[in-house]
Amino acid sequence: MRIVAGRWRGRRIVAPRDTRVRPTGDRVREAWLSIVNPYLPDARVLDLFAGSGALGLEALSRGARVVDFVEIAAASLTAIRANAGALGAGDSAVIHRANALDFVRGLDAGAYDVAFADPPYDLGLATRLAEQWLAVPFATVLGLEHRSDETLPESGDERRYGGTVLTFYRSNRVEG
């Protein structure tokens, strides 16, 4: 995998050595980051179910101030640390070993500017995360990746890429 754009464009990152990890495809990742790009300069970003950290690292590459990576799997945490270190992310990459749903339950509304979530498929986690965001919008913009057969709560803006869907939620404080 490579960073698509920004100051680290073209730099390689590694995926975790874990068969349960499904990295977001390049086409979908590029589209996802293009959609949220206007919100990234100097942003506070949250990368839930971070896997390799690719989404959060792309955000840092494009000008985000800080990214909190939330992951529970040891192999993924190792990959995120290696990738952030190889890119020289320093204190801009904050890594949390935590359950993503538990992590967001402790957040206040507006804690982050942008949040990414690419949870494991077929467990209803994208739906549960969307419901949590609707109760307490912990980020101004939330983007969720999920399978096309998982229907998320209303009010999300969907973008389809084959069998993958990106659903975006925006708080009332943001236009667009």
SVG drawing of the C-alpha trace seen along z (x, -y; Angstrom):
<svg xmlns="http://www.w3.org/2000/svg" viewBox="-34 -25 45 40">
<polyline fill="none" stroke="black" stroke-width="0.4" points="0.0,0.0 1.0,-3.6 0.0,-7.0 -2.1,-8.5 -1.6,-12.3 0.0,-15.0 3.5,-15.4 4.0,-11.6 2.6,-10.8 4.0,-7.6 5.5,-6.4 4.8,-2.8 3.0,-1.6 2.6,2.0 -0.6,3.9 -0.9,5.9 0.0,9.6 -3.6,10.6 -6.0,12.4 -8.9,10.6 -7.8,7.2 -9.3,6.0 -7.5,2.9 -9.6,0.3 -8.9,0.6 -6.9,-2.2 -9.9,-3.5 -12.2,-3.6 -9.5,-5.2 -8.7,-7.8 -12.4,-8.7 -13.0,-8.8 -10.1,-11.2 -11.1,-13.4 -14.6,-13.7 -13.3,-14.8 -10.3,-16.7 -11.8,-20.2 -12.1,-19.4 -8.6,-18.1 -6.3,-21.1 -5.4,-21.5 -8.1,-18.9 -8.4,-16.7 -9.0,-13.3 -10.2,-9.9 -9.4,-6.7 -11.5,-3.9 -10.8,-0.2 -7.6,-1.6 -6.0,1.5 -2.9,0.4 -3.6,-3.3 -3.8,-4.1 -6.8,-6.5 -5.4,-8.4 -2.0,-8.6 -3.5,-9.9 -5.2,-12.6 -1.9,-13.6 -0.2,-13.6 -3.0,-16.0 -2.6,-18.4 -4.5,-17.1 -3.0,-18.4 -3.4,-15.1 -4.9,-11.7 -6.0,-9.4 -5.8,-5.8 -8.1,-3.4 -7.4,0.3 -7.6,3.4 -5.7,6.1 -2.0,6.5 -0.9,7.0 -2.7,3.9 -1.2,1.8 2.3,3.0 1.6,2.0 0.3,-1.4 3.3,-2.1 5.7,-1.0 3.9,-3.0 3.7,-6.2 7.4,-5.8 8.5,-5.2 6.7,-8.3 8.0,-10.4 4.5,-11.3 5.8,-11.9 3.4,-13.3 0.8,-13.8 -0.1,-10.1 -1.6,-9.1 -2.3,-5.4 -4.9,-3.9 -5.4,-0.2 -9.2,-0.2 -12.5,1.2 -13.7,-1.5 -17.3,-1.5 -16.3,-1.8 -13.8,-4.6 -16.5,-6.7 -19.0,-6.3 -16.7,-8.4 -16.6,-11.3 -18.4,-14.6 -20.1,-16.1 -17.6,-17.8 -14.6,-16.1 -13.1,-15.6 -13.4,-17.3 -13.3,-14.1 -13.8,-10.5 -13.1,-7.4 -14.4,-4.0 -13.8,-0.8 -15.1,1.9 -15.1,5.6 -18.0,6.5 -21.0,8.6 -21.1,7.8 -23.4,4.7 -20.6,2.5 -21.0,-0.2 -24.7,-0.5 -23.9,-0.6 -21.3,-3.3 -23.7,-5.4 -26.3,-5.1 -23.8,-6.3 -22.8,-9.2 -26.5,-10.2 -26.9,-10.2 -23.7,-12.1 -22.1,-13.5 -18.5,-13.1 -17.1,-14.4 -18.3,-17.0 -17.9,-14.5 -18.1,-10.8 -17.3,-8.4 -18.1,-4.7 -17.1,-1.9 -19.5,1.0 -20.9,3.7 -23.7,2.7 -26.2,5.1 -25.8,3.3 -28.3,0.5 -27.3,-2.3 -29.6,-4.7 -31.2,-7.5 -29.6,-10.9 -26.3,-9.5 -25.0,-10.4 -24.0,-7.1 -21.4,-6.6 -21.2,-3.1 -18.1,-1.4 -19.2,2.1 -20.1,4.0 -18.6,1.4 -20.4,-1.7 -19.1,-4.8 -21.7,-6.5 -21.1,-10.0 -22.8,-11.8 -22.3,-15.5 -23.3,-17.5 -25.5,-20.6 -22.4,-22.8 -21.1,-21.8 -22.5,-22.5 -21.9,-20.3"/>
</svg>
